[in-house]
Amino acid sequence: MSFSSTLFSHHVRFTTNQLSNPNPKLHSLNNRRSLTVSAIGTDTLDGTTLAVIGGSSVAALAAAISLSDPEKRRQLQAEEVGGGDKEVVRDYFTNDGFQRWKKIYGTTDDVNKVQLDIRIGHAKTVESVMKMLTDEGSLKGVSVCDAGCGTGLLSIPLAKEGAVVSASDISASMVSEAQKQAKEALEGKDGVQIPKFEVSDLESLNGKHDTVVCLDVLIHYPQSKADGMIAHLASLAENRLILSFAPKTFYYDLLKRIGELFPGPSKATRAYLHSEADIERALQKVGWKIRKRGLTTTQFYFSRIVEAVRA
């Protein structure tokens, strides 16, 4: 499923105010900073919205992270839907999360600043991937697997370029929307095949394709499972494999943990960051190497892109 690689529950703003106290006995209060947290748009934001933090607030809040218990919240979600991460993802993006992400991925003006920024960021990722693909020549007749297609934002431009697209998503709601969007955009166009859409998790995909693309889905896999998933996707690709993922750095990892302190009113999925080195090692294990790299960043969206070929 093509999700944004942003991670957090609320748009939170941290401000610091210098305290002054004329009482020398309370001199230790001088230079102490107060922390103010304000959450905006909590009715429209979910676990994919990035926390924005300022200056010394990072250090000030880091100590509070140990007081939160996001894992317990995730366990309760899994129990509700009768499974683990995959079941939570399927349930969220088929039900509560679908309308939110349909709006973010769509064209409606009824989005807030954060959602619009995520929309722009994801569109830039799709644009970068299309450039990677078309730089190698025409896509006419090239078979492409769009693994985790979401609402079809990559599948549709691939089909417009003449590719033969097989697209899948774990969410039946997403697949239905993708089919609708593809029909509206592509039906009746000469030389264009409407993508073949199906409801499927990544593990169940089979067949062979010239190119396999999986955008912003690894965020739902811990590295231990991501290695196996990368190997599986590579086994489906004959020539190229393109992946995008939320990059794991100290800064982004800290922001993720901060965001978990403010879970928001709506259910969201667990988010996993991945280092580029780990992704590269997973590819090398199955005989692939990275040929091209890209990075998409906006204020609330960040996604690393790699194109791999057989070593």
C-alpha positions in Angstrom: 0.0 0.0 0.0 1.4 3.3 -1.0 1.4 5.2 2.3 3.1 8.4 3.3 6.3 7.9 5.3 5.4 10.4 7.9 4.9 9.1 11.4 3.0 11.0 14.0 -0.3 11.6 15.7 -0.6 15.3 16.0 1.0 18.4 14.6 2.6 19.4 17.9 4.3 22.7 18.4 6.8 23.2 21.2 7.8 26.7 22.4 10.2 27.7 25.1 9.9 30.7 27.4 12.8 32.0 29.5 11.8 32.3 33.1 13.1 35.2 35.2 13.0 35.4 39.0 14.5 38.2 41.1 14.7 36.0 44.2 18.3 34.9 44.6 17.2 31.8 46.5 15.3 30.8 43.4 18.2 31.7 41.0 18.2 28.1 39.8 14.9 28.8 38.1 16.7 31.3 35.8 17.6 29.7 32.5 15.0 27.0 33.1 12.7 26.7 30.1 9.0 25.8 30.1 7.5 23.5 27.5 4.2 24.2 25.9 2.6 21.6 23.7 -0.4 22.4 21.4 -2.1 19.9 19.2 -4.0 21.1 16.1 -6.4 19.4 13.8 -6.7 16.4 16.0 -10.0 15.4 14.3 -8.3 15.1 11.0 -4.8 13.9 11.9 -3.7 10.4 12.7 -0.6 8.3 13.4 1.0 9.5 10.1 1.5 13.1 10.9 4.9 14.5 11.7 5.7 16.2 15.0 7.4 19.6 14.6 9.7 20.5 17.3 12.0 23.4 18.1 15.5 23.8 19.5 16.0 22.6 23.0 12.5 21.1 23.1 14.0 17.9 21.6 16.2 17.3 24.6 13.5 18.4 27.0 11.0 16.0 25.7 13.2 13.1 25.1 13.2 12.3 28.8 9.5 12.0 28.7 9.4 9.3 26.1 10.0 6.5 28.6 6.8 7.5 30.3 4.6 6.6 27.4 3.4 3.2 26.5 2.7 3.1 22.7 3.3 -0.6 22.6 0.4 -1.3 24.9 -1.9 0.7 22.6 -0.6 -1.3 19.5 -1.3 -4.5 21.3 -4.9 -3.5 22.1 -5.4 -2.6 18.4 -4.1 -6.0 17.3 -6.3 -7.8 19.8 -9.4 -5.9 18.5 -8.9 -7.1 15.0 -7.6 -10.6 16.0 -4.0 -10.5 14.7 -0.7 -8.6 14.5 0.7 -5.8 12.4 -0.7 -7.0 9.1 -4.3 -7.4 10.4 -4.1 -3.9 12.0 -3.0 -2.4 8.7 -5.7 -4.2 6.7 -8.4 -3.2 9.2 -7.2 0.5 9.4 -6.9 1.1 5.6 -10.1 -0.7 4.8 -12.1 1.1 7.4 -11.2 4.2 9.5 -8.0 5.1 7.7 -9.4 4.7 4.2 -11.5 7.9 4.1 -8.6 9.9 5.6 -6.0 8.7 3.0 -8.5 8.8 0.1 -8.8 12.5 1.0 -5.0 13.0 1.3 -4.3 11.2 -2.0 -7.2 12.9 -3.8 -7.7 16.4 -5.1 -10.2 17.8 -2.6 -9.5 21.2 -1.0 -10.8 19.8 2.3 -7.4 19.1 3.7 -5.4 20.8 6.4 -1.8 22.1 6.0 -0.2 18.8 7.1 -2.4 16.6 4.9 -1.7 18.9 1.9 2.1 18.7 2.6 1.9 14.9 2.7 0.0 14.8 -0.6 2.7 17.0 -2.2 5.5 14.8 -0.7 3.9 11.6 -2.0 3.3 13.1 -5.4 7.0 14.0 -5.6 8.0 10.4 -4.7 5.8 9.1 -7.6 7.3 11.7 -9.9 10.8 10.6 -8.9 10.0 6.9 -9.5 8.5 7.6 -12.9 11.6 9.4 -13.9 13.8 6.5 -12.7 11.7 4.2 -14.8 11.4 6.3 -18.0 15.1 7.3 -17.9 15.8 3.7 -19.1 13.6 4.0 -22.1 10.0 3.5 -23.1 7.7 1.6 -20.7 5.4 0.4 -23.6 4.7 -3.2 -23.1 6.9 -3.4 -19.9 5.3 -5.5 -17.1 5.3 -3.7 -13.8 4.0 -4.9 -10.4 2.8 -2.0 -8.2 2.9 -3.8 -4.8 0.9 -1.8 -2.4 -0.9 0.4 -4.9 -3.1 2.5 -2.6 -5.5 4.5 -4.7 -3.5 4.0 -7.9 -1.4 7.1 -7.9 1.6 5.2 -9.5 -0.4 2.6 -11.4 -2.3 5.2 -13.5 0.8 7.1 -14.8 2.5 3.8 -15.5 -0.4 2.7 -17.6 -0.4 6.0 -19.4 3.2 5.3 -20.4 2.2 2.0 -21.9 3.2 -0.3 -19.1 1.3 -3.5 -18.4 0.5 -3.0 -14.7 -0.5 -5.5 -12.1 -1.4 -3.7 -9.0 -2.4 -4.9 -5.5 -3.2 -3.7 -2.1 -4.1 -5.3 1.2 -7.1 -3.0 1.5 -10.2 -3.8 -0.5 -11.3 -0.2 -0.1 -8.1 1.1 -1.6 -8.3 -1.4 -4.5 -11.9 -0.4 -5.2 -10.9 3.3 -5.3 -7.9 2.6 -7.5 -10.1 0.8 -10.0 -12.5 3.7 -10.1 -9.8 6.2 -10.6 -8.1 4.2 -13.3 -11.3 3.7 -15.2 -12.0 7.4 -15.1 -8.5 8.3 -16.2 -7.7 5.6 -18.7 -10.8 4.2 -20.3 -11.0 4.8 -24.0 -7.4 5.9 -24.4 -5.6 4.3 -27.4 -2.7 2.0 -26.6 -3.4 2.0 -22.9 -4.3 -1.0 -20.8 -6.2 -0.4 -17.6 -4.1 -1.9 -14.7 -5.2 -5.3 -13.3 -6.0 -4.7 -9.6 -6.4 -7.3 -6.9 -6.7 -7.4 -3.1 -3.6 -9.1 -1.8 -1.0 -8.7 0.9 2.6 -8.6 -0.2 3.4 -12.1 1.0 0.8 -13.6 -1.4 2.0 -11.9 -4.6 3.4 -14.3 -7.2 4.4 -14.3 -10.9 7.2 -12.6 -12.7 7.4 -8.9 -13.8 10.1 -6.9 -15.5 9.9 -4.3 -12.7 8.5 -4.4 -9.2 7.8 -1.2 -7.3 6.8 -1.0 -3.7 6.3 2.5 -2.4 6.1 3.5 1.3 5.0 0.0 2.5 8.1 -1.1 4.4 7.0 1.4 7.1 4.7 -1.4 8.2 7.5 -4.0 8.5 10.1 -4.3 11.2 13.6 -4.9 9.8 13.5 -8.6 10.7 10.4 -9.0 8.5 11.5 -6.4 5.9 14.5 -8.6 4.9 12.2 -11.4 4.0 9.7 -9.1 2.2 12.5 -7.5 0.1 13.7 -11.0 -0.8 10.2 -12.0 -1.9 9.7 -8.8 -3.9 13.1 -9.4 -5.6 12.0 -12.9 -6.5 9.1 -11.4 -8.5 11.3 -9.0 -10.5 13.3 -9.9 -13.5 15.2 -6.6 -14.0 14.4 -3.8 -11.6 13.1 -3.4 -8.0 12.2 0.0 -6.7 11.6 0.6 -3.0 10.8 3.6 -0.9 10.9 3.7 2.9 11.0 6.0 5.9 14.8 6.5 6.6 16.0 5.7 10.1 18.2 8.4 11.5 18.6 9.6 15.1 16.5 12.7 14.5 13.6 10.9 12.7 13.6 8.1 15.3 13.3 10.6 18.1 10.5 12.4 16.3 8.7 9.1 15.9 9.0 8.4 19.6 7.8 11.9 20.4 4.8 11.5 18.2 3.8 8.3 20.0 3.3 10.4 23.1 0.3 12.0 21.4 -1.6 9.1 19.9 -4.7 11.1 18.7 -8.3 10.0 18.7 -8.1 7.8 15.6 -6.5 4.4 15.2 -3.3 4.3 13.3 -0.7 1.7 12.4 2.7 1.0 13.8 5.5 2.8 11.9 9.0 1.3 11.4 12.0 3.2 10.2 14.8 1.6 8.2 18.4 2.6 7.6 19.6 2.6 4.0 22.4 0.3 5.1 19.9 -2.3 6.3 17.9 -2.1 3.1 21.1 -2.4 1.0 22.3 -5.5 3.0 18.9 -7.1 2.5 19.2 -6.6 -1.3 22.8 -7.9 -1.4 21.7 -11.1 0.4 19.6 -12.0 -2.6 22.0 -10.9 -5.3 20.8 -7.3 -6.0 22.6 -4.0 -5.8 21.4 -0.4 -5.6 21.9 1.5 -8.8 20.1 4.7 -8.1 19.1 6.6 -5.0 16.6 9.4 -4.3 15.1 11.3 -1.3 11.8 13.1 -1.1 11.4 15.5 1.8 8.8 18.1 2.6 7.9 19.6 6.0 5.9 16.6 7.0 6.9 13.8 4.6 10.2 12.0 4.1 10.9 9.0 1.9 14.1 7.4 0.7 13.9 5.8 -2.8 16.3 3.1 -4.1 16.4 1.4 -7.5 18.0 -2.0 -7.4 19.2 -4.3 -10.2 20.7 -7.8 -10.2 24.3 -7.7 -9.1 
